Amino acid sequence: MDPDAVAKAFVDHYYSTFDANRAGLGNLYQDNSMLTFEGQKIQGSPNIVAKLSSLPFQQCKHSVSTVDCQPSGPTGGMLVFVSGNLQLAGEQHALKFSQMFHLMPTPQGSFFVQNDIFRLNYA
Amino acid sequence: MDPDAVAKAFVDHYYSTFDANRAGLGNLYQDNSMLTFEGQKIQGSPNIVAKLSSLPFQQCKHSVSTVDCQPSGPTGGMLVFVSGNLQLAGEQHALKFSQMFHLMPTPQGSFFVQNDIFRLNYA
């Protein structure tokens, strides 16, 4: 499968899950996965899901503007770089964000998120 | 050395070199390095330097707002995620950008850029 298509499919799945049911993101991470969210470092799927679930908004909608991807090296990993807008329920203006994922292959032929770094882009 | 300090030192070196002498960035990349610049994929140090040197502005100044880093896996690599502003000579307003680097260790104990993805964040 074309890497760009894999990246696009991952990104669509990730944000649709995030916007519908953040707890459902847990199976995309593993115990050694890392998230840096606005500078805060969190490790491991349970802690990452707890962080994402505790964000101070109930409903949100991600709109992806760009998706770039590159192979990350000989391990079969893939780097995915996303920019987009995040609309929070009740807020007039969307927030701009950038996020990168380092995806690593699983023995089952899928990918999990090894690294995840998220930043809002303040205007 | 603390990974955050390594990341910060790399970022400082990268952008000060970019702003003073873009051709000097060549020794940070290798033949298998990849740059995705605003969606355009370029491979190899000479091609990357040619691309950066051909950007349609002579003088610029990067101002870094945030630097996040994570180890990228068992290979000793490091992911560095940057947000900041890019001021072009003669332009009134700075442009916002996000950029990620995947740094890999060299036998000499330094790092080279395996992956580089750059995007402007349009308001």
gemmi code that builds the backbone of each chain (N, CA, C; Angstrom):
import gemmi

chains = {
    "A": [
        ("MET", (0.865, -1.202, 0.000), (0.000, 0.000, 0.000), (0.889, 1.235, 0.000)),
        ("ASP", (0.491, 2.215, -0.713), (1.192, 3.487, -0.809), (1.312, 4.139, 0.575)),
        ("PRO", (2.539, 4.541, 0.979), (2.714, 5.131, 2.319), (1.825, 6.357, 2.558)),
        ("ASP", (1.667, 7.187, 1.536), (0.803, 8.365, 1.723), (-0.635, 7.938, 2.016)),
        ("ALA", (-1.076, 6.867, 1.373), (-2.440, 6.387, 1.617), (-2.566, 5.796, 3.018)),
        ("VAL", (-1.505, 5.099, 3.478), (-1.511, 4.566, 4.844), (-1.575, 5.709, 5.852)),
        ("ALA", (-0.762, 6.734, 5.620), (-0.736, 7.881, 6.524), (-2.104, 8.558, 6.571)),
        ("LYS", (-2.686, 8.753, 5.404), (-3.997, 9.404, 5.332), (-5.056, 8.570, 6.050)),
        ("ALA", (-5.017, 7.253, 5.865), (-5.989, 6.372, 6.525), (-5.803, 6.403, 8.037)),
        ("PHE", (-4.542, 6.403, 8.488), (-4.292, 6.498, 9.930), (-4.849, 7.798, 10.486)),
        ("VAL", (-4.540, 8.899, 9.814), (-4.957, 10.221, 10.301), (-6.484, 10.312, 10.353)),
        ("ASP", (-7.150, 9.826, 9.314), (-8.623, 9.840, 9.322), (-9.168, 9.034, 10.505)),
        ("HIS", (-8.582, 7.860, 10.717), (-9.035, 6.994, 11.810), (-8.757, 7.632, 13.165)),
        ("TYR", (-7.568, 8.192, 13.301), (-7.177, 8.771, 14.598), (-8.129, 9.897, 15.010)),
        ("TYR", (-8.353, 10.846, 14.109), (-9.139, 12.012, 14.505), (-10.629, 11.703, 14.573)),
        ("SER", (-11.114, 10.789, 13.751), (-12.533, 10.442, 13.878), (-12.770, 9.716, 15.204)),
        ("THR", (-11.801, 8.889, 15.622), (-11.914, 8.238, 16.929), (-11.794, 9.257, 18.052)),
        ("PHE", (-10.824, 10.167, 17.932), (-10.642, 11.207, 18.948), (-11.937, 11.991, 19.139)),
        ("ASP", (-12.566, 12.364, 18.035), (-13.734, 13.240, 18.118), (-14.981, 12.494, 18.595)),
        ("ALA", (-14.993, 11.159, 18.429), (-16.190, 10.385, 18.792), (-16.045, 9.713, 20.152)),
        ("ASN", (-14.825, 9.257, 20.487), (-14.646, 8.402, 21.665), (-13.159, 8.315, 21.987)),
        ("ARG", (-12.674, 9.295, 22.769), (-11.229, 9.370, 23.008), (-10.672, 8.099, 23.649)),
        ("ALA", (-11.462, 7.442, 24.502), (-10.971, 6.223, 25.148), (-10.634, 5.142, 24.118)),
        ("GLY", (-11.269, 5.227, 22.967), (-11.011, 4.258, 21.912), (-9.639, 4.382, 21.276)),
        ("LEU", (-8.899, 5.453, 21.606), (-7.549, 5.629, 21.064), (-6.532, 4.701, 21.740)),
        ("GLY", (-6.914, 4.123, 22.862), (-5.973, 3.346, 23.661), (-5.285, 2.234, 22.902)),
        ("ASN", (-5.984, 1.574, 21.999), (-5.358, 0.449, 21.308), (-4.422, 0.884, 20.188)),
        ("LEU", (-4.313, 2.198, 19.956), (-3.312, 2.701, 18.996), (-1.958, 2.922, 19.655)),
        ("TYR", (-1.938, 2.950, 20.997), (-0.692, 3.165, 21.736), (-0.285, 1.873, 22.441)),
        ("GLN", (1.002, 1.791, 22.829), (1.485, 0.656, 23.614), (2.147, 1.172, 24.889)),
        ("ASP", (2.717, 0.252, 25.672), (3.265, 0.651, 26.974), (4.451, 1.594, 26.857)),
        ("ASN", (5.205, 1.494, 25.760), (6.373, 2.368, 25.615), (6.076, 3.582, 24.735)),
        ("SER", (4.824, 3.777, 24.373), (4.461, 4.943, 23.556), (4.610, 6.219, 24.375)),
        ("MET", (4.942, 7.287, 23.684), (5.104, 8.582, 24.348), (4.251, 9.639, 23.669)),
        ("LEU", (3.611, 10.453, 24.479), (2.885, 11.628, 24.013), (3.498, 12.852, 24.671)),
        ("THR", (3.780, 13.889, 23.874), (4.091, 15.197, 24.443), (2.965, 16.119, 24.027)),
        ("PHE", (2.163, 16.528, 24.994), (0.974, 17.338, 24.724), (1.198, 18.730, 25.290)),
        ("GLU", (1.367, 19.693, 24.406), (1.627, 21.069, 24.842), (2.768, 21.107, 25.859)),
        ("GLY", (3.805, 20.322, 25.592), (5.002, 20.334, 26.422), (4.988, 19.342, 27.571)),
        ("GLN", (3.845, 18.723, 27.852), (3.761, 17.741, 28.952), (4.030, 16.341, 28.413)),
        ("LYS", (4.987, 15.639, 29.012), (5.366, 14.304, 28.552), (4.604, 13.237, 29.318)),
        ("ILE", (4.012, 12.291, 28.565), (3.205, 11.223, 29.144), (3.614, 9.927, 28.461)),
        ("GLN", (3.782, 8.861, 29.237), (4.211, 7.580, 28.654), (3.219, 6.470, 28.952)),
        ("GLY", (2.963, 5.634, 27.951), (2.147, 4.435, 28.126), (0.693, 4.669, 27.764)),
        ("SER", (0.114, 3.675, 27.117), (-1.252, 3.810, 26.620), (-2.258, 4.255, 27.688)),
        ("PRO", (-2.275, 3.636, 28.884), (-3.297, 4.057, 29.867), (-3.146, 5.528, 30.266)),
        ("ASN", (-1.896, 5.969, 30.476), (-1.683, 7.358, 30.876), (-2.035, 8.322, 29.751)),
        ("ILE", (-1.737, 7.928, 28.516), (-2.041, 8.774, 27.363), (-3.552, 8.921, 27.211)),
        ("VAL", (-4.272, 7.811, 27.321), (-5.738, 7.881, 27.217), (-6.320, 8.712, 28.367)),
        ("ALA", (-5.752, 8.543, 29.560), (-6.242, 9.335, 30.697), (-6.042, 10.825, 30.438)),
        ("LYS", (-4.880, 11.180, 29.875), (-4.613, 12.591, 29.578), (-5.600, 13.112, 28.537)),
        ("LEU", (-5.750, 12.387, 27.435), (-6.624, 12.863, 26.361), (-8.080, 12.932, 26.836)),
        ("SER", (-8.468, 11.987, 27.684), (-9.849, 11.970, 28.175), (-10.121, 13.090, 29.168)),
        ("SER", (-9.037, 13.596, 29.791), (-9.217, 14.628, 30.817), (-9.117, 16.044, 30.263)),
        ("LEU", (-8.917, 16.175, 28.967), (-8.817, 17.526, 28.398), (-10.120, 18.284, 28.670)),
        ("PRO", (-10.010, 19.584, 28.925), (-11.164, 20.324, 29.455), (-12.178, 20.719, 28.389)),
        ("PHE", (-12.563, 19.791, 27.559), (-13.668, 20.020, 26.639), (-14.304, 18.659, 26.365)),
        ("GLN", (-15.585, 18.661, 26.136), (-16.297, 17.402, 25.914), (-16.359, 17.054, 24.439)),
        ("GLN", (-16.666, 18.038, 23.629), (-16.835, 17.764, 22.209), (-15.850, 18.586, 21.397)),
        ("CYS", (-15.317, 17.969, 20.363), (-14.393, 18.679, 19.490), (-14.460, 18.060, 18.099)),
        ("LYS", (-13.930, 18.818, 17.138), (-13.907, 18.330, 15.760), (-12.593, 18.762, 15.130)),
        ("HIS", (-11.773, 17.774, 14.748), (-10.525, 18.054, 14.044), (-10.799, 18.143, 12.541)),
        ("SER", (-10.232, 19.163, 11.908), (-10.256, 19.255, 10.440), (-8.815, 19.296, 9.965)),
        ("VAL", (-8.427, 18.298, 9.200), (-7.032, 18.163, 8.771), (-6.779, 19.009, 7.525)),
        ("SER", (-5.719, 19.812, 7.561), (-5.343, 20.637, 6.406), (-4.266, 19.961, 5.562)),
        ("THR", (-3.214, 19.451, 6.199), (-2.122, 18.802, 5.465), (-1.687, 17.541, 6.197)),
        ("VAL", (-1.269, 16.544, 5.422), (-0.666, 15.311, 5.949), (0.601, 15.039, 5.144)),
        ("ASP", (1.740, 15.007, 5.803), (3.010, 14.646, 5.159), (3.508, 13.368, 5.811)),
        ("CYS", (4.139, 12.503, 5.034), (4.712, 11.298, 5.643), (6.043, 10.945, 5.003)),
        ("GLN", (6.883, 10.294, 5.792), (8.181, 9.791, 5.339), (8.457, 8.476, 6.059)),
        ("PRO", (9.155, 7.541, 5.427), (9.654, 6.383, 6.161), (10.677, 6.849, 7.190)),
        ("SER", (10.676, 6.231, 8.383), (11.539, 6.732, 9.455), (12.860, 6.009, 9.551)),
        ("GLY", (13.086, 5.004, 8.715), (14.356, 4.290, 8.782), (14.153, 2.813, 8.511)),
        ("PRO", (15.163, 2.002, 8.822), (15.136, 0.585, 8.437), (14.162, -0.258, 9.253)),
        ("THR", (13.554, 0.299, 10.299), (12.669, -0.499, 11.150), (11.256, -0.601, 10.597)),
        ("GLY", (10.995, 0.048, 9.458), (9.653, -0.023, 8.887), (8.687, 0.977, 9.473)),
        ("GLY", (9.216, 1.901, 10.247), (8.360, 2.934, 10.828), (8.021, 4.022, 9.831)),
        ("MET", (7.108, 4.872, 10.229), (6.640, 5.951, 9.361), (6.385, 7.193, 10.199)),
        ("LEU", (6.875, 8.321, 9.694), (6.618, 9.603, 10.341), (5.466, 10.293, 9.631)),
        ("VAL", (4.515, 10.777, 10.408), (3.328, 11.441, 9.863), (3.210, 12.804, 10.535)),
        ("PHE", (3.116, 13.819, 9.712), (3.099, 15.201, 10.202), (1.789, 15.832, 9.734)),
        ("VAL", (1.024, 16.364, 10.673), (-0.327, 16.845, 10.382), (-0.449, 18.307, 10.788)),
        ("SER", (-1.130, 19.093, 9.978), (-1.584, 20.406, 10.428), (-3.081, 20.486, 10.200)),
        ("GLY", (-3.744, 21.273, 11.034), (-5.183, 21.366, 10.889), (-5.803, 22.315, 11.888)),
        ("ASN", (-7.118, 22.231, 11.970), (-7.904, 23.073, 12.869), (-8.669, 22.200, 13.844)),
        ("LEU", (-8.819, 22.721, 15.056), (-9.535, 22.025, 16.120), (-10.649, 22.939, 16.602)),
        ("GLN", (-11.872, 22.503, 16.354), (-13.036, 23.287, 16.767), (-13.585, 22.701, 18.058)),
        ("LEU", (-13.622, 23.512, 19.100), (-14.186, 23.060, 20.372), (-15.638, 23.512, 20.462)),
        ("ALA", (-16.476, 22.661, 21.038), (-17.898, 22.998, 21.180), (-18.038, 24.285, 21.986)),
        ("GLY", (-18.840, 25.198, 21.473), (-19.111, 26.439, 22.192), (-18.107, 27.545, 21.941)),
        ("GLU", (-17.041, 27.249, 21.208), (-16.033, 28.272, 20.901), (-16.283, 28.823, 19.503)),
        ("GLN", (-16.101, 30.137, 19.361), (-16.386, 30.765, 18.065), (-15.311, 30.418, 17.026)),
        ("HIS", (-14.054, 30.454, 17.460), (-12.965, 30.286, 16.515), (-12.284, 28.932, 16.704)),
        ("ALA", (-11.913, 28.320, 15.600), (-11.148, 27.082, 15.667), (-9.702, 27.406, 16.075)),
        ("LEU", (-9.060, 26.443, 16.724), (-7.643, 26.536, 17.072), (-6.843, 25.830, 15.991)),
        ("LYS", (-5.687, 26.389, 15.650), (-4.800, 25.705, 14.704), (-3.869, 24.783, 15.496)),
        ("PHE", (-3.596, 23.616, 14.938), (-2.688, 22.697, 15.616), (-1.728, 22.057, 14.623)),
        ("SER", (-0.608, 21.567, 15.154), (0.309, 20.698, 14.416), (0.565, 19.480, 15.285)),
        ("GLN", (0.716, 18.351, 14.651), (0.929, 17.112, 15.403), (1.785, 16.171, 14.566)),
        ("MET", (2.684, 15.475, 15.225), (3.453, 14.450, 14.520), (3.282, 13.104, 15.212)),
        ("PHE", (3.246, 12.067, 14.401), (3.160, 10.694, 14.876), (4.330, 9.905, 14.298)),
        ("HIS", (4.938, 9.078, 15.138), (5.897, 8.090, 14.646), (5.207, 6.738, 14.782)),
        ("LEU", (4.840, 6.164, 13.647), (4.129, 4.885, 13.626), (5.129, 3.757, 13.437)),
        ("MET", (4.946, 2.698, 14.203), (5.805, 1.521, 14.072), (4.938, 0.323, 13.729)),
        ("PRO", (5.483, -0.586, 12.905), (4.684, -1.741, 12.497), (4.471, -2.716, 13.652)),
        ("THR", (3.314, -3.359, 13.651), (3.029, -4.432, 14.605), (3.212, -5.771, 13.892)),
        ("PRO", (3.409, -6.851, 14.659), (3.521, -8.174, 14.026), (2.276, -8.537, 13.214)),
        ("GLN", (1.144, -7.922, 13.542), (-0.110, -8.227, 12.837), (-0.250, -7.465, 11.525)),
        ("GLY", (0.779, -6.661, 11.173), (0.716, -5.945, 9.905), (0.050, -4.599, 9.987)),
        ("SER", (-0.220, -4.157, 11.208), (-0.795, -2.832, 11.397), (0.294, -1.904, 11.958)),
        ("PHE", (-0.091, -0.774, 12.491), (0.855, 0.163, 13.095), (0.375, 0.569, 14.480)),
        ("PHE", (1.327, 0.892, 15.349), (0.962, 1.567, 16.598), (1.752, 2.869, 16.682)),
        ("VAL", (1.298, 3.750, 17.575), (1.925, 5.065, 17.737), (3.056, 4.948, 18.753)),
        ("GLN", (4.293, 5.050, 18.273), (5.456, 5.041, 19.160), (5.668, 6.426, 19.780)),
        ("ASN", (5.512, 7.454, 18.956), (5.733, 8.838, 19.407), (4.601, 9.717, 18.898)),
        ("ASP", (4.212, 10.673, 19.717), (3.110, 11.582, 19.394), (3.446, 12.920, 20.041)),
        ("ILE", (3.561, 13.956, 19.232), (3.829, 15.303, 19.766), (2.769, 16.247, 19.220)),
        ("PHE", (2.095, 16.944, 20.118), (0.984, 17.828, 19.757), (1.270, 19.240, 20.246)),
        ("ARG", (1.007, 20.209, 19.375), (1.111, 21.624, 19.758), (-0.003, 22.419, 19.105)),
        ("LEU", (-0.604, 23.293, 19.875), (-1.459, 24.332, 19.300), (-0.560, 25.405, 18.697)),
        ("ASN", (-1.003, 25.990, 17.592), (-0.260, 27.075, 16.953), (-0.986, 28.383, 17.249)),
        ("TYR", (-0.569, 29.030, 18.279), (-1.250, 30.261, 18.660), (-0.972, 31.351, 17.644)),
        ("ALA", (-2.016, 32.086, 17.297), (-1.873, 33.167, 16.313), (-1.206, 34.369, 16.981)),
    ],
    "B": [
        ("MET", (24.371, 13.646, 28.028), (23.744, 14.981, 27.936), (22.231, 14.818, 27.879)),
        ("ASP", (21.552, 15.696, 28.525), (20.093, 15.708, 28.565), (19.519, 15.839, 27.154)),
        ("PRO", (18.579, 14.942, 26.757), (18.030, 14.997, 25.395), (17.408, 16.352, 25.045)),
        ("ASP", (16.730, 16.966, 26.006), (16.142, 18.281, 25.719), (17.227, 19.305, 25.406)),
        ("ALA", (18.358, 19.207, 26.088), (19.454, 20.136, 25.828), (20.082, 19.866, 24.462)),
        ("VAL", (20.182, 18.595, 24.087), (20.698, 18.245, 22.754), (19.770, 18.798, 21.674)),
        ("ALA", (18.466, 18.602, 21.880), (17.491, 19.088, 20.900), (17.571, 20.607, 20.763)),
        ("LYS", (17.655, 21.287, 21.892), (17.728, 22.755, 21.876), (19.005, 23.220, 21.170)),
        ("ALA", (20.115, 22.550, 21.450), (21.379, 22.930, 20.815), (21.316, 22.694, 19.308)),
        ("PHE", (20.713, 21.571, 18.906), (20.569, 21.314, 17.472), (19.724, 22.400, 16.814)),
        ("VAL", (18.596, 22.712, 17.421), (17.672, 23.697, 16.844), (18.352, 25.068, 16.728)),
        ("ASP", (19.055, 25.456, 17.771), (19.769, 26.742, 17.719), (20.775, 26.746, 16.570)),
        ("HIS", (21.520, 25.655, 16.447), (22.539, 25.563, 15.399), (21.894, 25.549, 14.020)),
        ("TYR", (20.818, 24.785, 13.886), (20.172, 24.650, 12.577), (19.679, 26.005, 12.063)),
        ("TYR", (18.936, 26.714, 12.900), (18.319, 27.956, 12.401), (19.330, 29.103, 12.304)),
        ("SER", (20.326, 29.115, 13.157), (21.341, 30.174, 12.997), (22.137, 29.939, 11.715)),
        ("THR", (22.393, 28.666, 11.376), (23.058, 28.361, 10.111), (22.149, 28.686, 8.935)),
        ("PHE", (20.876, 28.302, 9.032), (19.908, 28.601, 7.965), (19.874, 30.101, 7.692)),
        ("ASP", (19.833, 30.895, 8.732), (19.653, 32.338, 8.559), (20.936, 33.027, 8.083)),
        ("ALA", (22.096, 32.399, 8.329), (23.372, 33.033, 7.972), (23.936, 32.485, 6.658)),
        ("ASN", (23.742, 31.183, 6.395), (24.431, 30.542, 5.278), (23.775, 29.192, 5.005)),
        ("ARG", (22.720, 29.202, 4.183), (21.953, 27.966, 3.994), (22.795, 26.820, 3.448)),
        ("ALA", (23.790, 27.122, 2.615), (24.633, 26.057, 2.064), (25.372, 25.304, 3.172)),
        ("GLY", (25.561, 25.962, 4.302), (26.239, 25.337, 5.429), (25.440, 24.237, 6.100)),
        ("LEU", (24.152, 24.100, 5.727), (23.318, 23.042, 6.302), (23.648, 21.664, 5.720)),
        ("GLY", (24.391, 21.638, 4.613), (24.629, 20.384, 3.902), (25.223, 19.291, 4.759)),
        ("ASN", (26.106, 19.640, 5.666), (26.751, 18.585, 6.452), (25.863, 18.048, 7.569)),
        ("LEU", (24.657, 18.608, 7.719), (23.700, 18.046, 8.677), (22.867, 16.932, 8.063)),
        ("TYR", (22.882, 16.849, 6.717), (22.103, 15.827, 6.008), (23.051, 14.800, 5.400)),
        ("GLN", (22.507, 13.616, 5.067), (23.285, 12.591, 4.367), (22.545, 12.196, 3.089)),
        ("ASP", (23.087, 11.207, 2.390), (22.519, 10.843, 1.086), (21.109, 10.272, 1.185)),
        ("ASN", (20.790, 9.637, 2.317), (19.449, 9.060, 2.453), (18.504, 9.960, 3.243)),
        ("SER", (18.944, 11.176, 3.550), (18.085, 12.116, 4.278), (16.928, 12.556, 3.395)),
        ("MET", (15.814, 12.830, 4.019), (14.631, 13.286, 3.294), (14.104, 14.587, 3.880)),
        ("LEU", (13.745, 15.492, 2.988), (13.060, 16.732, 3.361), (11.722, 16.760, 2.655)),
        ("THR", (10.654, 17.064, 3.396), (9.383, 17.405, 2.759), (9.121, 18.868, 3.078)),
        ("PHE", (9.201, 19.701, 2.052), (9.074, 21.154, 2.235), (7.776, 21.610, 1.590)),
        ("GLU", (6.816, 21.988, 2.417), (5.503, 22.408, 1.917), (4.943, 21.378, 0.934)),
        ("GLY", (5.118, 20.110, 1.288), (4.550, 19.026, 0.500), (5.451, 18.473, -0.583)),
        ("GLN", (6.558, 19.149, -0.880), (7.489, 18.671, -1.913), (8.550, 17.782, -1.287)),
        ("LYS", (8.712, 16.571, -1.807), (9.672, 15.628, -1.245), (11.006, 15.711, -1.974)),
        ("ILE", (12.083, 15.813, -1.189), (13.432, 15.948, -1.733), (14.339, 14.993, -0.953)),
        ("GLN", (15.205, 14.280, -1.657), (16.086, 13.318, -0.982), (17.548, 13.619, -1.244)),
        ("GLY", (18.377, 13.480, -0.200), (19.822, 13.594, -0.322), (20.320, 15.002, -0.026)),
        ("SER", (21.448, 15.053, 0.658), (21.988, 16.341, 1.098), (22.132, 17.370, -0.028)),
        ("PRO", (22.722, 17.011, -1.189), (22.893, 18.046, -2.231), (21.555, 18.605, -2.724)),
        ("ASN", (20.567, 17.728, -2.914), (19.268, 18.193, -3.386), (18.557, 19.045, -2.335)),
        ("ILE", (18.724, 18.659, -1.079), (18.085, 19.416, 0.009), (18.700, 20.814, 0.098)),
        ("VAL", (20.020, 20.884, 0.048), (20.677, 22.199, 0.100), (20.277, 23.042, -1.115)),
        ("ALA", (20.188, 22.403, -2.283), (19.785, 23.144, -3.486), (18.389, 23.724, -3.312)),
        ("LYS", (17.484, 22.915, -2.728), (16.119, 23.398, -2.504), (16.110, 24.578, -1.533)),
        ("LEU", (16.786, 24.412, -0.403), (16.760, 25.473, 0.616), (17.432, 26.746, 0.089)),
        ("SER", (18.475, 26.561, -0.718), (19.187, 27.728, -1.255), (18.375, 28.450, -2.322)),
        ("SER", (17.428, 27.738, -2.937), (16.653, 28.338, -4.027), (15.354, 28.972, -3.552)),
        ("LEU", (15.096, 28.937, -2.260), (13.851, 29.557, -1.773), (13.856, 31.041, -2.134)),
        ("PRO", (12.683, 31.572, -2.468), (12.630, 32.909, -3.079), (12.738, 34.058, -2.073)),
        ("PHE", (13.720, 33.970, -1.202), (14.034, 35.107, -0.332), (15.510, 35.007, 0.005)),
        ("GLN", (16.144, 36.133, 0.175), (17.572, 36.150, 0.460), (17.851, 36.117, 1.951)),
        ("GLN", (17.123, 36.930, 2.679), (17.397, 37.016, 4.114), (16.172, 36.619, 4.910)),
        ("CYS", (16.400, 35.910, 5.988), (15.294, 35.506, 6.856), (15.819, 35.344, 8.272)),
        ("LYS", (14.864, 35.307, 9.202), (15.226, 35.128, 10.613), (14.178, 34.235, 11.257)),
        ("HIS", (14.623, 33.069, 11.721), (13.742, 32.159, 12.452), (13.738, 32.532, 13.940)),
        ("SER", (12.555, 32.566, 14.531), (12.428, 32.719, 15.982), (11.668, 31.511, 16.508)),
        ("VAL", (12.314, 30.741, 17.341), (11.732, 29.486, 17.821), (10.829, 29.755, 19.021)),
        ("SER", (9.604, 29.218, 18.970), (8.664, 29.365, 20.090), (8.687, 28.155, 21.015)),
        ("THR", (8.640, 26.952, 20.436), (8.634, 25.725, 21.246), (9.547, 24.680, 20.613)),
        ("VAL", (10.184, 23.880, 21.460), (10.974, 22.721, 21.032), (10.560, 21.535, 21.896)),
        ("ASP", (10.053, 20.480, 21.274), (9.718, 19.248, 21.986), (10.594, 18.140, 21.437)),
        ("CYS", (11.014, 17.223, 22.283), (11.796, 16.095, 21.775), (11.435, 14.799, 22.480)),
        ("GLN", (11.605, 13.710, 21.765), (11.394, 12.357, 22.289), (12.426, 11.429, 21.652)),
        ("PRO", (12.871, 10.400, 22.388), (13.666, 9.352, 21.741), (12.794, 8.628, 20.724)),
        ("SER", (13.374, 8.250, 19.568), (12.550, 7.690, 18.499), (12.534, 6.167, 18.492)),
        ("GLY", (13.257, 5.541, 19.397), (13.256, 4.073, 19.429), (14.628, 3.548, 19.771)),
        ("PRO", (14.842, 2.250, 19.544), (16.073, 1.607, 20.001), (17.315, 1.983, 19.194)),
        ("THR", (17.160, 2.727, 18.102), (18.313, 3.052, 17.264), (19.088, 4.262, 17.779)),
        ("GLY", (18.625, 4.879, 18.870), (19.327, 6.046, 19.399), (18.955, 7.334, 18.716)),
        ("GLY", (17.920, 7.288, 17.902), (17.463, 8.496, 17.237), (16.642, 9.389, 18.151)),
        ("MET", (16.371, 10.584, 17.675), (15.637, 11.565, 18.462), (14.709, 12.344, 17.535)),
        ("LEU", (13.473, 12.504, 17.976), (12.508, 13.318, 17.248), (12.451, 14.695, 17.879)),
        ("VAL", (12.528, 15.719, 17.036), (12.516, 17.099, 17.505), (11.410, 17.836, 16.750)),
        ("PHE", (10.542, 18.468, 17.506), (9.368, 19.127, 16.934), (9.449, 20.601, 17.316)),
        ("VAL", (9.395, 21.476, 16.317), (9.637, 22.907, 16.530), (8.435, 23.703, 16.042)),
        ("SER", (8.056, 24.727, 16.770), (7.146, 25.740, 16.225), (7.806, 27.091, 16.394)),
        ("GLY", (7.473, 28.008, 15.489), (8.111, 29.313, 15.581), (7.620, 30.257, 14.504)),
        ("ASN", (8.352, 31.362, 14.384), (8.042, 32.398, 13.407), (9.212, 32.582, 12.461)),
        ("LEU", (8.871, 32.899, 11.218), (9.872, 33.112, 10.181), (9.645, 34.502, 9.602)),
        ("GLN", (10.613, 35.368, 9.833), (10.523, 36.740, 9.333), (11.353, 36.853, 8.067)),
        ("LEU", (10.712, 37.220, 6.978), (11.426, 37.427, 5.719), (11.744, 38.904, 5.555)),
        ("ALA", (12.917, 39.184, 4.984), (13.327, 40.575, 4.773), (12.306, 41.294, 3.894)),
        ("GLY", (11.893, 42.467, 4.336), (10.979, 43.271, 3.543), (9.512, 42.957, 3.763)),
        ("GLU", (9.214, 41.924, 4.543), (7.817, 41.565, 4.824), (7.419, 42.134, 6.184)),
        ("GLN", (6.173, 42.633, 6.243), (5.734, 43.253, 7.486), (5.464, 42.213, 8.575)),
        ("HIS", (4.822, 41.121, 8.177), (4.391, 40.145, 9.169), (5.240, 38.872, 9.085)),
        ("ALA", (5.551, 38.308, 10.236), (6.248, 37.028, 10.268), (5.277, 35.910, 9.896)),
        ("LEU", (5.814, 34.843, 9.326), (5.047, 33.640, 9.023), (5.224, 32.650, 10.167)),
        ("LYS", (4.161, 31.937, 10.507), (4.291, 30.884, 11.524), (4.663, 29.577, 10.822)),
        ("PHE", (5.514, 28.800, 11.458), (5.888, 27.509, 10.872), (5.944, 26.426, 11.944)),
        ("SER", (5.828, 25.191, 11.479), (6.111, 24.005, 12.294), (7.070, 23.137, 11.510)),
        ("GLN", (7.969, 22.471, 12.210), (8.964, 21.638, 11.541), (9.334, 20.486, 12.463)),
        ("MET", (9.510, 19.320, 11.879), (10.002, 18.197, 12.673), (11.276, 17.632, 12.063)),
        ("PHE", (12.172, 17.208, 12.930), (13.425, 16.580, 12.537), (13.516, 15.211, 13.206)),
        ("HIS", (13.960, 14.229, 12.439), (14.334, 12.945, 13.023), (15.850, 12.873, 12.942)),
        ("LEU", (16.485, 12.983, 14.100), (17.945, 12.976, 14.174), (18.423, 11.564, 14.464)),
        ("MET", (19.466, 11.153, 13.751), (20.061, 9.831, 13.988), (21.522, 10.025, 14.372)),
        ("PRO", (22.022, 9.158, 15.273), (23.403, 9.312, 15.719), (24.399, 8.941, 14.622)),
        ("THR", (25.518, 9.632, 14.619), (26.625, 9.299, 13.721), (27.681, 8.524, 14.514)),
        ("PRO", (28.543, 7.775, 13.823), (29.618, 7.061, 14.538), (30.524, 8.015, 15.329)),
        ("GLN", (30.553, 9.289, 14.922), (31.413, 10.264, 15.589), (30.780, 10.842, 16.860)),
        ("GLY", (29.575, 10.369, 17.200), (28.936, 10.848, 18.429), (28.082, 12.084, 18.232)),
        ("SER", (27.876, 12.468, 16.972), (27.007, 13.594, 16.684), (25.680, 13.069, 16.109)),
        ("PHE", (24.918, 13.934, 15.491), (23.654, 13.537, 14.873), (23.584, 14.072, 13.448)),
        ("PHE", (22.874, 13.348, 12.595), (22.506, 13.915, 11.299), (20.985, 13.860, 11.166)),
        ("VAL", (20.472, 14.636, 10.199), (19.026, 14.727, 9.981), (18.601, 13.631, 9.013)),
        ("GLN", (17.888, 12.623, 9.537), (17.351, 11.556, 8.686), (16.065, 12.015, 7.994)),
        ("ASN", (15.215, 12.699, 8.740), (13.924, 13.168, 8.222), (13.691, 14.610, 8.640)),
        ("ASP", (13.078, 15.372, 7.745), (12.827, 16.796, 7.979), (11.517, 17.125, 7.261)),
        ("ILE", (10.528, 17.567, 8.012), (9.248, 17.964, 7.411), (8.928, 19.383, 7.868)),
        ("PHE", (8.701, 20.262, 6.888), (8.464, 21.682, 7.164), (7.113, 22.094, 6.610)),
        ("ARG", (6.374, 22.853, 7.406), (5.105, 23.423, 6.947), (4.931, 24.827, 7.510)),
        ("LEU", (4.493, 25.747, 6.657), (3.999, 27.029, 7.143), (2.603, 26.806, 7.717)),
        ("ASN", (2.280, 27.552, 8.773), (0.942, 27.476, 9.374), (0.185, 28.723, 8.970)),
        ("TYR", (-0.571, 28.608, 7.921), (-1.287, 29.784, 7.438), (-2.410, 30.144, 8.393)),
        ("ALA", (-2.543, 31.417, 8.645), (-3.590, 31.890, 9.575), (-4.940, 31.880, 8.862)),
    ],
}
model = gemmi.Model(1)
for chain_id, residues in chains.items():
    chain = gemmi.Chain(chain_id)
    for i, (resn, *xyz) in enumerate(residues, 1):
        res = gemmi.Residue()
        res.name, res.seqid = resn, gemmi.SeqId(i, " ")
        for name, pos in zip(("N", "CA", "C"), xyz):
            atom = gemmi.Atom()
            atom.name, atom.element = name, gemmi.Element(name[0])
            atom.pos, atom.b_iso = gemmi.Position(*pos), 0.0
            res.add_atom(atom)
        chain.add_residue(res)
    model.add_chain(chain)
structure = gemmi.Structure()
structure.add_model(model)
structure.setup_entities()
